Amino acid sequence: MLDPVTLDQMRILIAVAETGSFSAAARRLGRVQSAISQSIQALETGLGTPLFLREGKIPQLNDAGRVILEDARRLIQGAETLKARAESIATEVEPELTLAVDAIFPNDVLMASLKTFVEIHPWIPVTLFTEGLGGAEQRLRDGVAKLGLFVPLPTGAEDFDSEFLVSIPTVPVVSTDHPLAAVKGPLGRDVLEQHIQLVLTDRTPLTAGLTGGIISPRNWRFADLNTRLDYLLGGFGWCFMPVHLVRDEIAGGKLKALELREQVGRTFPVHVVQQRGRSPGKAARWLIEDMRSRVKLCTKPLAPITAEAEFVD
């Protein structure tokens, strides 16, 4: 029967085990040694088993004591987590953070912000969904995520509240081994239509009927942005890519930025999105502002953009 067992007794057990003696544990906890001894005796009585070997002067945990010590540590950690979450809720800090993020958003920015977030809010668990096209919005609609970072679709404008975060520039690119890389620009549709265009397709029905950015009748479709990048580097075709994902490959000579005849710039306007009437809590608001301060540094255009950028297909 565990009713007589208290968290205070568990803390004393941990202190004795970590300091090596009842007197050292008393000094750490600011108590008299007799109180420490009485608490350990009460704990052993409550559990119905001795926890220490008492042959020598220095208390040593027995087999049962070592097992109970690990359980005690887990209980104390759980109690501290519970207390921290309750305090967070009381101060309007949400108990958890669930994010649905479009894959075009710079992952380095998100990781850097979340790393600092953990230092400030160590007890808040984070769930992260990385999706393409309509996937992030679908997570929000399903209630799986509470906050989204994506390009809002026209069809969802009445359901959500959103605020602009950053514009992600795109650039038309092709592998330097691809025949299109040897064609002198500026390139028109008549040239692009002769080659395979690598386009994104949606796992959800949210973007059905939206076909902006598809130029070539010859196209291969991918549901994942990174997989498309692999095929782009492999020389299978050309496509529009977020600049931050291909900047290094262009600088390293693996990809070539194409110059197009149609001088039409295009960016992805990423917004912070939530269900209408639900404002982000203090923790989410901190994360948003931290990302805002970081993201502009890594989303500069490669050069004046001369592309009709792909949106969905």
C-alpha positions as CSV (number, residue, x, y, z in Angstrom):
1,M,0.0,0.0,0.0
2,L,1.6,3.3,-1.1
3,D,-0.5,5.8,0.7
4,P,2.1,6.5,3.4
5,V,4.8,7.1,0.8
6,T,5.3,10.8,0.0
7,L,7.3,12.8,-2.6
8,D,9.3,14.3,0.2
9,Q,10.5,10.8,1.2
10,M,11.5,10.1,-2.4
11,R,13.5,13.4,-2.5
12,I,15.3,12.4,0.7
13,L,16.1,8.9,-0.7
14,I,17.6,10.5,-3.8
15,A,19.6,12.9,-1.6
16,V,21.0,10.1,0.5
17,A,21.9,8.0,-2.5
18,E,23.6,11.0,-4.3
19,T,25.5,12.4,-1.3
20,G,26.5,9.1,0.2
21,S,25.4,9.6,3.8
22,F,22.5,10.7,6.0
23,S,24.4,13.7,7.3
24,A,25.4,14.9,3.9
25,A,21.8,14.6,2.7
26,A,20.7,16.6,5.8
27,R,23.1,19.4,4.9
28,R,21.9,19.4,1.2
29,L,18.3,19.6,2.3
30,G,18.8,22.0,5.2
31,R,17.4,19.5,7.8
32,V,18.7,17.7,10.9
33,Q,20.1,14.2,10.4
34,S,17.5,12.6,12.7
35,A,14.7,13.9,10.4
36,I,16.5,12.2,7.4
37,S,16.8,8.9,9.3
38,Q,13.2,9.0,10.3
39,S,12.0,9.7,6.8
40,I,14.0,6.8,5.4
41,Q,12.6,4.5,8.1
42,A,9.0,5.7,7.3
43,L,9.6,5.1,3.6
44,E,10.9,1.5,4.2
45,T,7.9,0.9,6.4
46,G,5.5,2.2,3.8
47,L,7.1,0.1,1.1
48,G,7.4,-3.0,3.3
49,T,11.0,-3.6,2.4
50,P,14.4,-2.3,3.6
51,L,16.3,-0.1,1.1
52,F,19.8,0.0,2.6
53,L,22.4,-2.4,3.8
54,R,23.2,-1.4,7.4
55,E,26.4,-3.4,8.2
56,G,28.8,-0.5,7.7
57,K,29.0,3.1,8.6
58,I,28.2,4.4,5.1
59,P,24.7,3.6,3.9
60,Q,24.6,1.4,0.8
61,L,21.5,0.7,-1.2
62,N,20.5,-2.9,-1.5
63,D,19.0,-4.4,-4.7
64,A,15.5,-3.2,-3.8
65,G,16.9,0.2,-2.9
66,R,18.6,0.6,-6.3
67,V,15.4,-0.3,-8.1
68,I,13.2,2.0,-5.9
69,L,15.8,4.8,-6.4
70,E,15.2,4.8,-10.2
71,D,11.4,4.8,-9.7
72,A,11.8,7.7,-7.2
73,R,13.7,9.8,-9.7
74,R,11.0,9.2,-12.4
75,L,8.3,10.2,-9.9
76,I,10.1,13.4,-8.9
77,Q,10.7,14.3,-12.5
78,G,7.1,13.6,-13.3
79,A,5.9,15.8,-10.4
80,E,8.2,18.6,-11.4
81,T,6.9,18.4,-15.0
82,L,3.3,18.5,-13.7
83,K,4.0,21.5,-11.6
84,A,5.8,23.3,-14.4
85,R,2.9,22.7,-16.8
86,A,0.4,23.9,-14.3
87,E,2.3,27.1,-13.7
88,S,2.6,27.6,-17.5
89,I,-1.2,27.2,-17.9
90,A,-1.8,29.6,-15.1
91,T,0.4,32.2,-16.8
92,E,-1.3,31.7,-20.2
93,V,1.6,29.6,-21.6
94,E,0.1,26.7,-23.6
95,P,0.8,23.2,-22.2
96,E,2.0,21.9,-25.5
97,L,3.0,23.2,-29.0
98,T,1.8,21.4,-32.2
99,L,3.1,22.9,-35.4
100,A,2.2,22.1,-39.1
101,V,5.0,23.5,-41.2
102,D,5.2,23.7,-45.0
103,A,8.4,22.0,-46.3
104,I,9.4,25.2,-48.1
105,F,10.0,27.0,-44.8
106,P,13.7,27.1,-43.9
107,N,14.3,24.2,-41.6
108,D,17.6,25.7,-40.2
109,V,15.5,28.7,-39.0
110,L,12.9,26.5,-37.3
111,M,15.6,24.3,-35.7
112,A,17.5,27.3,-34.3
113,S,14.3,28.9,-32.9
114,L,13.2,25.6,-31.3
115,K,16.6,25.0,-29.8
116,T,16.3,28.3,-27.9
117,F,12.6,27.6,-27.2
118,V,13.6,24.4,-25.3
119,E,15.9,26.4,-23.1
120,I,13.2,28.9,-22.2
121,H,10.3,26.4,-22.0
122,P,11.9,23.1,-21.2
123,W,8.6,21.5,-20.0
124,I,6.5,22.2,-23.1
125,P,6.4,19.2,-25.5
126,V,6.6,20.0,-29.2
127,T,4.9,18.0,-32.0
128,L,6.1,19.0,-35.5
129,F,4.5,18.0,-38.8
130,T,6.4,18.9,-42.0
131,E,4.0,18.8,-45.0
132,G,3.9,19.9,-48.6
133,L,1.3,22.0,-50.4
134,G,-2.1,21.5,-48.7
135,G,-0.8,19.1,-46.1
136,A,-0.1,21.7,-43.4
137,E,-3.5,23.3,-43.8
138,Q,-5.1,19.9,-43.6
139,R,-3.4,19.2,-40.2
140,L,-4.8,22.4,-38.9
141,R,-8.3,21.6,-40.2
142,D,-8.2,18.1,-38.6
143,G,-7.3,19.7,-35.3
144,V,-4.0,17.7,-35.1
145,A,-2.0,20.9,-35.1
146,K,-2.8,24.2,-33.4
147,L,-0.5,26.5,-35.4
148,G,0.6,26.4,-39.0
149,L,3.4,27.9,-41.1
150,F,2.3,27.8,-44.7
151,V,1.0,29.6,-47.7
152,P,-2.7,30.1,-47.1
153,L,-5.0,28.8,-49.9
154,P,-7.8,31.1,-51.2
155,T,-10.3,28.5,-50.2
156,G,-9.4,28.6,-46.5
157,A,-9.3,32.3,-46.0
158,E,-12.7,32.4,-44.1
159,D,-11.7,29.6,-41.7
160,F,-8.4,30.9,-40.4
161,D,-6.7,33.9,-38.9
162,S,-3.3,34.5,-40.4
163,E,-0.4,37.0,-40.3
164,F,2.4,37.3,-42.8
165,L,5.7,35.9,-41.7
166,V,8.1,35.9,-44.7
167,S,8.3,35.6,-48.5
168,I,10.2,32.6,-49.8
169,P,11.8,33.4,-53.2
170,T,12.1,30.8,-55.9
171,V,14.4,30.3,-58.8
172,P,14.2,28.0,-61.9
173,V,17.0,25.5,-61.8
174,V,18.4,22.5,-63.6
175,S,21.3,20.1,-63.1
176,T,24.5,21.3,-64.8
177,D,24.6,17.8,-66.5
178,H,21.1,18.4,-68.0
179,P,20.9,19.4,-71.7
180,L,18.9,22.5,-70.8
181,A,21.9,23.8,-68.9
182,A,23.8,24.2,-72.2
183,V,21.1,26.3,-73.9
184,K,21.8,30.0,-73.9
185,G,19.1,32.2,-72.3
186,P,16.8,33.9,-71.9
187,L,14.6,30.8,-72.4
188,G,11.1,30.9,-73.6
189,R,8.2,28.5,-73.1
190,D,9.0,26.9,-76.5
191,V,12.3,25.7,-75.1
192,L,11.1,24.7,-71.6
193,E,8.2,22.7,-73.0
194,Q,10.6,20.3,-74.7
195,H,12.0,19.1,-71.3
196,I,10.5,17.4,-68.3
197,Q,9.4,19.7,-65.6
198,L,9.5,18.3,-62.0
199,V,6.4,19.5,-60.2
200,L,4.8,19.0,-56.8
201,T,1.6,17.2,-56.3
202,D,-0.7,17.3,-53.3
203,R,-1.6,14.4,-51.0
204,T,-4.8,16.3,-50.0
205,P,-7.7,17.5,-52.1
206,L,-7.3,21.1,-50.9
207,T,-5.3,22.3,-54.0
208,A,-7.4,20.5,-56.6
209,G,-7.8,22.7,-59.6
210,L,-4.9,25.0,-58.9
211,T,-2.3,24.5,-61.6
212,G,-0.1,27.6,-61.5
213,G,3.5,27.3,-62.6
214,I,3.2,24.2,-64.8
215,I,4.8,25.1,-68.2
216,S,5.8,21.9,-69.8
217,P,3.3,19.2,-70.9
218,R,6.0,16.7,-70.0
219,N,6.0,16.6,-66.2
220,W,6.9,14.3,-63.4
221,R,5.1,14.7,-60.1
222,F,6.4,14.4,-56.6
223,A,4.7,14.6,-53.2
224,D,7.9,15.4,-51.3
225,L,10.1,18.5,-51.9
226,N,13.3,16.8,-50.9
227,T,12.7,13.8,-53.2
228,R,12.1,16.2,-56.0
229,L,15.4,17.9,-55.2
230,D,17.2,14.5,-55.4
231,Y,15.8,13.9,-58.9
232,L,16.6,17.5,-59.9
233,L,20.3,16.9,-58.9
234,G,20.1,13.6,-60.8
235,G,19.4,15.4,-64.0
236,F,15.8,14.2,-64.6
237,G,14.4,17.6,-65.4
238,W,14.0,21.3,-64.4
239,C,11.8,23.0,-61.8
240,F,11.3,26.0,-59.6
241,M,12.9,25.7,-56.2
242,P,13.0,27.8,-53.0
243,V,16.3,29.7,-53.2
244,H,17.5,28.7,-49.8
245,L,17.3,25.0,-50.7
246,V,19.5,25.3,-53.8
247,R,21.8,28.2,-53.0
248,D,24.7,26.0,-52.1
249,E,24.2,23.6,-55.0
250,I,24.2,26.5,-57.4
251,A,27.3,28.0,-55.8
252,G,29.0,24.5,-55.9
253,G,28.3,24.0,-59.6
254,K,25.8,21.2,-59.2
255,L,22.8,23.2,-60.4
256,K,22.4,26.1,-62.8
257,A,19.9,28.9,-62.4
258,L,18.0,29.4,-65.6
259,E,17.3,32.8,-67.1
260,L,13.8,32.9,-68.5
261,R,12.4,35.2,-71.1
262,E,9.2,36.0,-69.1
263,Q,10.4,38.4,-66.4
264,V,7.8,37.4,-63.8
265,G,9.0,37.2,-60.2
266,R,7.2,34.9,-57.8
267,T,7.5,34.2,-54.1
268,F,5.7,32.0,-51.5
269,P,4.1,34.2,-48.9
270,V,4.3,32.1,-45.7
271,H,1.9,33.1,-43.0
272,V,1.4,32.1,-39.4
273,V,-2.0,30.5,-39.4
274,Q,-4.5,29.3,-36.7
275,Q,-8.1,28.6,-36.4
276,R,-10.2,31.7,-36.4
277,G,-10.6,33.2,-32.9
278,R,-7.7,31.2,-31.4
279,S,-4.8,33.5,-30.6
280,P,-1.3,31.9,-30.0
281,G,-0.3,31.5,-26.4
282,K,2.8,33.2,-24.9
283,A,5.1,30.3,-25.9
284,A,3.9,30.2,-29.5
285,R,4.1,34.0,-29.7
286,W,7.7,33.9,-28.6
287,L,8.5,31.3,-31.1
288,I,6.9,33.3,-33.9
289,E,8.8,36.4,-33.1
290,D,12.1,34.5,-32.8
291,M,11.6,32.9,-36.2
292,R,10.7,36.3,-37.7
293,S,14.0,37.8,-36.5
294,R,15.9,34.9,-38.0
295,V,14.2,34.0,-41.3
296,K,14.9,37.2,-43.3
297,L,18.6,36.5,-43.1
298,C,18.3,33.3,-45.1
299,T,15.6,34.1,-47.6
300,K,17.3,36.6,-49.8
301,P,16.8,36.1,-53.5
302,L,19.7,34.5,-55.4
303,A,19.5,37.3,-58.0
304,P,16.7,39.3,-59.6
305,I,14.1,36.6,-60.0
306,T,13.0,36.0,-63.6
307,A,10.7,33.1,-63.1
308,E,7.1,32.1,-63.1
309,A,7.3,30.2,-59.8
310,E,5.5,27.0,-59.2
311,F,2.7,27.1,-56.7
312,V,0.7,23.8,-56.9
313,D,-0.5,21.4,-59.4
